[in-house]
Amino acid sequence: MRCDLKARPVRQVAGIEGTPLRGARPGGASSGAGAGALWRESSPAPSAMSRFACPEPPGVALHLIQRGRGRARCFFGARDGIAYVRWLREYAMRFECAVHAYVLMCNHVHLLVTPARERGGSDLMHSLGGRYARHVADTRGLAGPLWEEPFDASPVYVPRYLLSCMRYIEENPVRAGLASDPGEYRWSSYGANAWGRDDPLVTPHALYYALGRSPEWRRARYRAMFWRPTSPAPSTSPAGSR
């Protein structure tokens, strides 16, 4: 089952550094069990990175997935998530990768990025993975591989799939049973894309801008993509934005 960084409403997450991660022991299909169960066993520890196993044309979005070694956890508390996001922003700028969507789960990460130059995505993953692995070794006292190798990378060539990929990434906590709504989960880009939350890491894609002429309309239409039949139908009017 999947596990995750602690899910809680964004308005309540300030000052949670050091909070333990929430979730069940990783390694199997999601069962929705235990958003409140803590997996306390030891995990394989960090290593540097992997190879890039797919075409990487500049200007084409890439869906990147990095998993913990043996599906074991790679995030152990809020300070780890904060550190990872900080370095993700740093290396994305260095290697000219625009980050459109992301989510940090306790034993894997999803990113949707568009590199502006050749090998931008592979350089990003190599540097980010290695830097974060050193952080885990230094702060958690773990040694050995942290990441599975190689990471997964899939170019998104068909424009209509890009927004679906963003939704897939940001719905991970809901599918894992860790939140009833993606907006309840701190460690993703949903707050920025759906509600305009300040997130310096996120760069909107051209197809996101095409959702509407104003930020309010774009956010409303983006939220409507996440509507489920069991939920009240959302308004596509920007009047309800927050």
Secondary structure in CASP SS format (residue, H / E / C, confidence):
PFRMAT SS
TARGET T0000
AUTHOR 0000-0000-0000
METHOD secondary structure of the structure
MODEL  1
M C 1.00
R C 1.00
C E 1.00
D E 1.00
L C 1.00
K C 1.00
A C 1.00
R C 1.00
P C 1.00
V H 1.00
R H 1.00
Q H 1.00
V C 1.00
A C 1.00
G C 1.00
I C 1.00
E C 1.00
G C 1.00
T C 1.00
P E 1.00
L C 1.00
R E 1.00
G E 1.00
A C 1.00
R C 1.00
P C 1.00
G C 1.00
G C 1.00
A C 1.00
S C 1.00
S C 1.00
G C 1.00
A C 1.00
G C 1.00
A C 1.00
G C 1.00
A C 1.00
L C 1.00
W C 1.00
R C 1.00
E C 1.00
S C 1.00
S C 1.00
P C 1.00
A C 1.00
P C 1.00
S C 1.00
A C 1.00
M C 1.00
S C 1.00
R C 1.00
F C 1.00
A C 1.00
C C 1.00
P C 1.00
E C 1.00
P C 1.00
P C 1.00
G C 1.00
V C 1.00
A E 1.00
L E 1.00
H E 1.00
L E 1.00
I E 1.00
Q E 1.00
R E 1.00
G E 1.00
R H 1.00
G H 1.00
R H 1.00
A C 1.00
R C 1.00
C C 1.00
F C 1.00
F C 1.00
G E 1.00
A H 1.00
R H 1.00
D H 1.00
G H 1.00
I H 1.00
A H 1.00
Y H 1.00
V H 1.00
R H 1.00
W H 1.00
L H 1.00
R H 1.00
E H 1.00
Y H 1.00
A H 1.00
M H 1.00
R H 1.00
F C 1.00
E C 1.00
C E 1.00
A E 1.00
V E 1.00
H E 1.00
A E 1.00
Y E 1.00
V E 1.00
L E 1.00
M E 1.00
C C 1.00
N C 1.00
H E 1.00
V E 1.00
H E 1.00
L E 1.00
L E 1.00
V E 1.00
T E 1.00
P E 1.00
A C 1.00
R C 1.00
E C 1.00
R C 1.00
G H 1.00
G H 1.00
S H 1.00
D H 1.00
L H 1.00
M H 1.00
H H 1.00
S H 1.00
L H 1.00
G H 1.00
G H 1.00
R H 1.00
Y H 1.00
A H 1.00
R H 1.00
H H 1.00
V H 1.00
A H 1.00
D H 1.00
T H 1.00
R H 1.00
G C 1.00
L C 1.00
A C 1.00
G C 1.00
P C 1.00
L C 1.00
W E 1.00
E C 1.00
E C 1.00
P C 1.00
F C 1.00
D E 1.00
A E 1.00
S E 1.00
P E 1.00
V E 1.00
Y C 1.00
V C 1.00
P H 1.00
R H 1.00
Y H 1.00
L H 1.00
L H 1.00
S H 1.00
C H 1.00
M H 1.00
R H 1.00
Y H 1.00
I H 1.00
E H 1.00
E C 1.00
N H 1.00
P H 1.00
V H 1.00
R H 1.00
A C 1.00
G C 1.00
L C 1.00
A C 1.00
S C 1.00
D C 1.00
P H 1.00
G H 1.00
E H 1.00
Y C 1.00
R C 1.00
W C 1.00
S E 1.00
S C 1.00
Y H 1.00
G H 1.00
A H 1.00
N H 1.00
A H 1.00
W H 1.00
G C 1.00
R C 1.00
D C 1.00
D C 1.00
P C 1.00
L C 1.00
V E 1.00
T C 1.00
P C 1.00
H C 1.00
A H 1.00
L H 1.00
Y H 1.00
Y H 1.00
A C 1.00
L C 1.00
G C 1.00
R C 1.00
S C 1.00
P H 1.00
E H 1.00
W H 1.00
R H 1.00
R H 1.00
A H 1.00
R H 1.00
Y H 1.00
R H 1.00
A H 1.00
M C 1.00
F C 1.00
W C 1.00
R C 1.00
P C 1.00
T C 1.00
S C 1.00
P C 1.00
A C 1.00
P C 1.00
S C 1.00
T C 1.00
S C 1.00
P H 1.00
A H 1.00
G H 1.00
S C 1.00
R C 1.00
END
